[in-house]
Structure formats: structure tokens, C-alpha cells
């Protein structure tokens, strides 16, 4: 009895050593000035509601409120 035939691979050939592949999100270079990067952490639903309400009342984004608050806190504490 003959062995079943092998399916051809669907990934194609690997890149040749002379080719350079463009990889997105490999974190090997600094982001452009003025761009944003993810900063993932969790907060309570009540804190998020308060933050969002404050941002809306002051015509700011939640990120702007958060960055301003953290920067002021770090300046008072003598941080970086």
C-alpha cells in the first residue's frame, strides 16, 4: 500500500538572505516625534467615567487630561 501524497505547503518559499523583509511592529526603532504608542493598563469603571466627564467638560481628550495630570504630578514629585 502506498503512503498518502503530501499536500504542497501554502506559505511559499522562505525569503532569500539578500532580501530584506519589512516587518511592522518589531520595536527596533524609536517612534517618530509627535506620534503615539500604546500604553495599556486597567482602571475602575468609576475612574474612567470621571476622567471622561472631566475631559468632555474641558474640551480635551482623555489622553490629554491623563498626560497633563501625570506630567504635573511628576514635576511636583521631582520625577523624570
C-alpha positions in Angstrom: 0.0 0.0 0.0 1.4 3.4 -1.0 1.7 6.3 1.5 -0.7 9.2 1.1 0.6 12.1 -1.0 1.8 15.2 0.9 -0.1 18.4 0.4 2.0 21.3 -1.0 2.8 24.0 1.5 0.7 27.2 1.3 3.3 29.5 2.8 5.6 29.7 -0.1 9.4 29.9 -0.1 11.3 31.5 2.7 13.0 34.9 2.0 16.4 34.7 0.5 19.3 36.1 2.6 19.8 39.0 0.2 16.2 40.1 0.5 15.2 42.5 3.3 11.7 42.0 4.7 9.8 45.0 6.0 8.4 44.0 9.4 5.8 46.2 11.0 5.8 46.5 14.8 9.1 44.9 15.6 10.0 47.7 18.1 13.6 48.0 16.8 13.4 51.7 16.1 12.1 54.8 18.0 8.7 56.1 17.1 8.5 59.4 15.1 8.4 62.5 17.2 4.8 63.5 17.9 3.4 60.0 17.3 1.7 58.0 20.0 2.4 54.5 21.2 0.1 52.1 23.2 0.1 52.2 27.0 -2.2 49.5 28.3 -3.5 49.4 31.8 -6.8 49.0 33.6 -8.8 51.4 35.7 -12.0 51.2 37.6 -15.2 52.0 35.7 -15.9 54.9 38.1 -12.4 56.4 37.4 -13.0 56.1 33.7 -16.4 57.8 33.9 -14.9 60.7 36.0 -12.0 61.0 33.5 -14.2 61.1 30.5 -16.7 63.6 32.1 -13.8 65.9 33.0 -12.3 65.6 29.5 -15.7 66.5 27.9 -16.3 69.4 30.3 -12.9 70.9 29.5 -12.9 70.1 25.7 -9.9 67.8 26.0 -9.3 64.2 25.1 -8.9 61.6 27.9 -5.3 61.2 26.8 -4.7 64.9 27.1 -6.2 65.0 30.6 -4.2 62.0 31.7 -0.9 63.2 30.2 -1.3 66.7 31.8 -2.1 65.2 35.2 0.8 62.7 35.2 3.2 65.4 34.0 2.2 67.8 36.7 2.4 65.0 39.3 5.8 64.0 38.2 7.1 67.6 38.3 5.8 68.0 41.9 7.4 64.8 42.9 10.7 65.6 41.2 10.4 62.8 38.7 11.7 62.4 35.2 
